[in-house]
C-alpha cells in the first residue's frame, strides 16, 4: 500500500445478499487519472462492486472512500454509464446532454444562463460527434450513438470519476472497436479517472492502464467445503502500458499472452490459486486477509 | 383467412364494414316486419322515425324550456364526464407517481388505494346522493371514485417498471428527489396516463349514465331513462349512437395527443 492516500479506496469491503457473500474482503485503490478496468467471470460481482462505488448500494461491511470521504448515495461527483437505460427516452439528444446543467449545474459553479447551457451542450455534442443529431430522440439513434450520448451526458458534469458498466456490451464488434478508440481519445483529452467493468478481456486489456481480475475461483485457509460462504476476491491486478493508440495491438504476442494468463487466473473454475499467491504487483494494490483466510496470526 | 393472411387495404375496409352492414340489414328487416304487422310499433322504429325524433330533439327549440334538448343533455353530461375524469386523472397521476417512487408513500397509501379500488363504485352511489345531494357533485364524485383507483395503480406500475438505472443516472446528474419525480419521471409516465384514461373512459360513461339515470334533470343518461317510460326507442337508439360517437371522438383525440406530443413513447415500448 503506497503511503500517499489514494483517490479511490476500497477497504475490507464485503457485500452479501440474503447471507450469500458476493464480494469477499475486497481491497484496492485507484489513482487519479487511471483507466481501471475490472474483469471476471459472470456472476462474480463486478457490477455489484461498481454499484458500491457509485453508491447505488451500500457495502455489508467495509469502506468505500473517494478523496478520503465515505461515498453516499449516487451524486454529481460520480458519473455513470450503463449498458442500457442510461438515456431518458422522452428527451432529445441535446436535452439529454444538457440535463445535468439544467437540473442544478456543476457543483461549485455559478448558475448558467440558458444560452450558456445550450452552448456547452452543443460543444459536447461536437465532442461526441453527434452535432447534427441534437434534435433526435434516443430511439432514433444506433446503439453506439446512444452510448456516446450517455458518455457526453455524464462528462458534461465533469465528474471526479466516470464509472462504466459494460457500456459497449450490447454493440456489434465493429461499433465496439470504434467506441473503444473514441473512449481512449476522450480519456486522454479529459484526463479523467475511469472505472470500467466488462466481461470482455480483450476490451479490458486494450482500454485499461490497469486491469483488475475479480473472481470466485480461488482458495484460502478457510477450507473447501460447501459450508464455506466464499465470495469473489481480486485475484490479479496488472499495470498496463497506457499509450495504446491502435487496435493492432490486440494482435500482438504480449497482448494475447496477457489475456490467456488472465483467463487462466480468473476464469478457470479448476485453477484455484491460494489467496497468498495472487498476482497483486500493481503499486496501488493491497490485500488485508483475515486470520481465517490466511491461516496466520 | 389463416394467420398468414395479409388482407389488402380495400379488402380490410370491406371486412370492417361487413358486421355493421349485417347488423343494419337485420335491423331494417326486423323493423319492416314488425311495422307490417303493427304500423304503430315502437320497439324497432324506422330510420325515418328516428331522424324525425333527432330533428325534434336536436334542431328544434323545446317549447317548454326554450333550449335545444340534445345539445343541453350533451353539454350537461360532458361537463360531468370531463370534470370527473380530469380530477381522477390528476389525482391518480400524483398518487401513482409518489406511491411508485417513494417506498414510504407506498407503505402508507398503497393498501388504502387497493382497498378503495375493491369497493364497487355503484354500491356507494346512495351514500353519494345522501352526502352530496342530487346535484352535480354526486355524479362527478361517482365518476372520480369509479376510475381513479385503477389509473393510480396503473401509473404506480409504470413507475415501478422504469429501469432503476434511470434513478441512479438522474442522481449522478444532480437531480434532487423533487426534480427526479416531477422533471424526469412525470413526463415519462404522461403517455401512460393518457392510455389509462383512454381505457377508463368506458367505465366513466357507465358511472355517468348510471348516476344520471337515478337522479338528474338533464344529461344523456337522464334523457334515455326518461323517454324509456314512453318506449321512445326512436329517441333512445339515436342517443346511444351519439354517446358511442362521443366516446369514439374522445378516444381518437387522446390517441392523437399521444402521437403528437409523445413520439418517443410508441418507439420505446409503449402501445400505439
Interface residues (C-beta under 8 A of the other chain):
Chain A: X54 X56 X73 X74 X75 X76 X78 X79 X80 X82 X84 X85 X86 X88 X89 X90 X99 X100 X103 X104 X105 X106 X107 X137 X138 X139 X140 X153 X154 X157 X159
Chain B: X163 X164 X165 X166 X168 X169 X170 X171 X172 X173 X174 X175 X176 X179 X183 X184 X187 X188 X262 X263 X264 X265 X267 X268
